[in-house]
Amino acid sequence: MKSLLVAWKDFRIRITDRRGFLTMILMPLLLTAILGSALEKSMGGQDVPNTTLAYYQMDEDSLANEFRNTVLKNKELRDSIQLKEVLSKEELQRLIQDGKADVGLVLPSRWSEKIEKGDFTDTILLADPGKEVQATIIESMVHSFMKRAYIMFVAADVTIRDFAGAEPVMTGQVDMQVASADIIRKIEDIQGVTVQEEAVGEKVVSSMQYYAAGMGVMFILFNATIGAKMIMTERATETLARLLRTPTTISDILLGKFLGTLLFSGTQFFLFVVVTHYGFGVAWGDNMAQIIAVGLAYIVCVSGLSMTLAAFVHSEKTADMINGVGIQLFALLGGSMLPIYAFSDTMKTVSNIAPNKWALTGLLEVMGGTSWMNILLPISVLVIVGMLSFTLGIWRLRVR
């Protein structure tokens, strides 16, 4: 009972911090609206006539490899596009001249670096006269992919920079107007750009759905550091010491801290789902029980991590650094900013350390109309990590 009183006290402090609370709700809604709207059309939905494409890639750039493997070799386009990979630009030109290829595509070296700078000029497209339709479609696919990648670079850069240079989210000092204006200014001339929509269950998940889930899990992750900072602050101001002079045990206090983060994170998740559903038309899935299960597992994980951080991080400055930079790195690694399918195989494996990756995967599965069996793994991982983190944090804090 006493732990519930401690939890309610922490929840009231955070819920009545109007600027901090609105930041935690409005910022993910803002980014969801920007990214989801900018990426609302899929480049995979064009009716492509039979095309023989000669393809030359100057180096093993990771983004160029991703374009070749996930777009040009997409199973849905396999019957329409016959890909002929060549070893030089001269060989590519000969294929076009001899009529053995309809369209030729040359990707420059360091393609990803050029796209990150907004330089789309070095990509070369050659076409056989009379094959304008095929050339136009291939050009559209290339430009759509480049602009999509550019938006990802811009959104990631602006978000990281704004958070790293801002006061902690808990203080409500993040300037959402400046952040949104910066993103919009850089992408306002880019149209028709999207992540490639793939079915994860019975239904295709749209870009708005993807970024709703991605932004939601990213901002809930901030509660891990905010919850830890509340414990550090109360320790520094001797609030915890005064609580211990009452008939309240250390176990009651620590359990209350855990439950307080759990309650706030749950409220944030619930409000975000409701607002995005009715405000943006985001379909979170037909099975509400599955949504609740994934959401509950994730907030248990985040609340447990807050206890571990409080136990092992001694400085509020270190917590601020984790809040401003560390969480954003997890966001990028876990697919909240850049879709996981664009990662290399190695990075896909490394991304498993990010808790938001498991939550995002579970939510996308639910949106796609999956079965309980397919979300059992992410739910189990999140609950296990949360319980282990909670146990480790409680043990360490009791010792300290």
Residue pairs with C-beta under 8 A, 6 or more apart in sequence:
2 247
2 248
2 249
2 252
2 256
3 251
3 252
3 253
3 255
3 256
3 259
4 256
4 259
5 256
6 243
6 248
6 252
6 253
6 255
6 256
6 257
6 259
6 260
7 255
7 256
7 257
7 258
7 259
7 260
7 262
7 263
8 260
8 263
9 256
9 260
10 227
10 230
10 256
10 257
10 260
10 261
10 264
11 260
11 263
11 264
11 267
13 230
14 20
14 21
14 170
14 226
14 230
14 260
14 264
15 21
15 264
15 267
17 170
17 172
18 172
19 171
19 172
19 173
20 169
20 170
20 171
20 172
21 172
22 172
23 169
23 172
23 174
23 176
24 169
24 219
24 222
24 268
25 268
25 271
25 272
25 275
26 176
27 169
27 174
27 176
27 179
27 219
28 215
28 216
28 218
28 219
28 272
29 215
29 272
29 275
29 276
29 279
30 176
30 179
30 180
31 155
31 159
31 183
31 211
31 215
32 208
32 211
32 212
32 215
32 216
32 276
32 280
32 282
33 280
34 155
34 180
34 183
34 184
34 187
35 151
35 155
35 207
35 211
35 215
36 206
36 207
36 208
36 209
36 210
36 211
36 212
36 280
36 282
37 208
38 151
38 187
38 190
38 193
39 148
39 151
39 193
39 194
39 195
39 207
39 211
40 194
40 206
40 207
40 208
41 192
41 193
41 194
42 194
42 196
42 197
42 207
43 71
43 140
43 141
43 144
43 145
43 148
43 192
43 194
43 196
44 74
44 76
44 77
44 196
44 197
46 137
46 140
46 141
48 77
48 80
48 81
48 134
48 137
49 80
49 133
49 134
49 137
50 80
50 82
51 80
51 81
51 82
51 102
51 103
51 131
51 134
51 137
51 138
52 81
52 82
52 84
52 100
52 101
52 102
52 103
53 72
53 81
53 82
53 83
53 84
53 101
53 102
53 103
53 104
53 105
53 138
54 84
54 86
54 91
54 92
54 95
54 96
54 100
54 101
54 103
54 104
54 105
54 126
55 68
55 72
55 83
55 84
55 85
55 86
55 92
55 104
55 105
55 107
56 85
56 86
56 87
56 88
56 89
56 91
56 92
56 104
56 105
56 106
56 107
57 64
57 65
57 68
57 85
57 107
58 106
58 107
58 108
58 109
59 109
59 110
61 107
61 109
61 110
61 111
61 112
62 112
62 344
63 111
63 112
63 115
63 149
63 342
64 107
64 111
64 112
66 342
67 107
67 142
67 145
68 83
70 196
70 341
70 342
71 77
71 141
71 145
71 196
72 81
72 83
73 83
74 196
84 95
84 100
84 101
86 92
86 95
89 106
89 124
92 101
92 104
92 106
92 126
93 104
93 126
95 101
95 104
96 103
96 104
96 126
96 127
96 128
99 128
101 128
102 127
102 128
102 131
102 134
102 135
103 125
103 126
103 127
103 128
103 131
103 134
103 135
103 138
104 124
104 125
104 126
104 127
105 123
105 124
105 125
105 126
105 138
105 142
106 123
106 124
106 125
106 126
107 123
108 114
108 122
108 123
108 124
111 122
111 123
112 149
114 120
114 122
115 146
115 149
115 150
115 153
116 149
116 150
116 153
118 150
120 143
120 146
120 147
123 142
123 146
125 135
125 138
125 139
125 142
127 134
127 135
144 192
144 193
144 194
147 190
147 192
147 193
148 193
148 194
148 195
149 342
150 187
150 190
150 193
151 187
151 190
151 193
152 337
152 338
152 339
152 342
154 183
154 186
154 187
155 183
155 187
155 337
156 332
156 337
156 338
158 179
158 182
158 183
158 186
159 179
159 183
159 328
159 331
159 337
160 325
160 328
160 332
162 174
162 175
162 178
162 179
162 182
163 169
163 174
163 323
163 324
163 325
163 327
163 328
164 324
164 325
164 328
165 324
166 173
166 174
166 175
166 324
167 173
167 174
168 225
168 226
168 229
168 319
168 320
168 323
168 324
169 222
169 226
169 323
170 226
170 229
194 207
195 207
195 210
195 339
196 341
197 204
197 205
197 206
197 207
198 204
198 205
198 341
199 205
199 368
200 364
200 365
200 367
200 368
200 370
201 365
201 366
201 367
201 368
201 369
201 370
201 374
202 368
202 369
202 370
203 367
203 368
203 369
204 368
205 364
205 367
205 368
208 280
208 281
208 282
209 282
209 283
209 284
209 364
209 367
210 339
210 364
212 272
212 276
212 280
212 282
212 284
213 360
213 363
213 364
213 367
214 335
214 336
214 337
214 360
215 336
216 269
216 272
216 273
216 276
216 363
217 298
217 334
217 336
217 356
217 359
217 360
217 363
218 327
218 331
218 334
218 336
218 337
218 356
219 268
219 272
220 265
220 268
220 269
220 298
220 299
220 302
220 356
220 359
221 302
221 327
221 330
221 331
221 355
221 356
222 323
222 327
223 261
223 264
223 265
223 268
223 299
223 302
223 303
223 306
224 261
224 302
224 303
224 305
224 306
224 309
224 327
225 306
225 309
225 319
225 320
225 322
225 323
225 326
225 327
226 261
226 306
226 323
227 257
227 260
227 261
227 264
227 303
227 306
227 307
227 309
227 310
228 306
228 307
228 309
228 310
228 313
228 319
229 316
229 319
229 320
229 323
230 257
230 260
231 240
231 257
231 306
231 310
231 397
232 310
232 313
232 314
232 316
232 319
233 239
233 316
234 240
234 243
236 316
240 253
243 253
244 250
244 253
250 397
250 398
251 394
251 398
254 307
254 393
254 394
254 397
254 398
255 394
257 306
257 307
257 310
258 303
258 304
258 306
258 307
258 390
258 394
259 303
261 302
261 303
261 306
262 299
262 300
262 303
265 299
265 302
265 303
266 295
266 296
266 299
269 295
269 298
269 299
270 295
273 284
273 291
273 295
276 282
276 284
277 283
277 284
283 367
284 291
284 363
284 366
284 367
285 291
285 366
285 367
285 368
285 369
286 369
287 366
290 366
290 370
290 372
290 375
291 363
291 366
293 375
293 379
294 359
294 362
294 363
294 366
294 375
294 378
294 379
294 382
295 359
295 363
297 359
297 362
297 378
297 379
297 382
297 383
297 386
298 355
298 356
298 358
298 359
298 362
298 382
300 382
300 383
300 386
300 387
301 355
301 358
301 359
301 382
301 383
301 385
301 386
301 389
302 355
302 386
303 386
303 390
304 385
304 386
304 387
304 388
304 389
304 390
304 393
305 355
305 385
305 386
305 389
306 393
307 389
307 390
307 392
307 393
307 394
307 397
308 389
308 390
308 392
308 393
308 396
309 319
309 322
309 393
310 393
310 397
311 392
311 393
311 395
311 396
311 397
311 400
312 396
313 319
313 322
330 354
330 355
330 356
331 337
331 354
331 356
332 338
333 347
333 350
333 351
333 353
333 354
333 357
334 340
334 351
334 354
334 355
334 356
334 357
334 360
335 343
335 351
335 354
335 356
335 357
335 360
335 361
336 356
336 360
340 348
340 351
340 357
340 360
340 361
343 351
351 357
352 358
355 382
355 385
358 378
358 381
358 382
359 378
359 382
361 378
362 375
362 378
362 379
362 382
365 374
365 375
365 378
366 375
